[in-house]
Each structure stands twice: as C-alpha cells, then as structure tokens.
C-alpha cells in the first residue's frame, strides 16, 4: 500500500499548493507551516520535504518540488 502523509507533510503540501509558482525560502516554510522561527541548524524543513517528495513521486512518478539553490523551494504543477 501507499504511505499516508503525516500531518506536517500534508500541511506542507497544502502550503505549497496555495503558493504555486512562488519560491518559498526555508524561513517562510518554518514560520507558516511549523509556526516556528527559523533555526539555521535545524534540518526539519529538508527532511519533511525529502519525505513528501518521495511520497508524491511514488504516487505520480512526477517531481513537483524543485530546490532553487540559495533561495528556497518551488512547487511546480502542470
């Protein structure tokens, strides 16, 4: 069976969908998805994005979340 999204993965996906086509810095995601001030030492965002990417790719075979080096993440949908 398919893995279900965790609550935070769902929240993250929902936030990406509301901001399609907008580059979202990690600081923005920390604040708006987790309600936290960004801590440069945390990899919370990266780990959740990695898990969400894998689950979305397993379901659809497509890559929706693009890393924009030095800027943040971009959700791409056709």
Secondary structure, 3 states (H helix, E strand, C coil): CCCCCCHHHHHHHHHHHHCCCCCECHHHHHHHHHCCCCCCCCCHHHHHHHHHHHHHHHHHCCCCEEEECCCEEEECCC
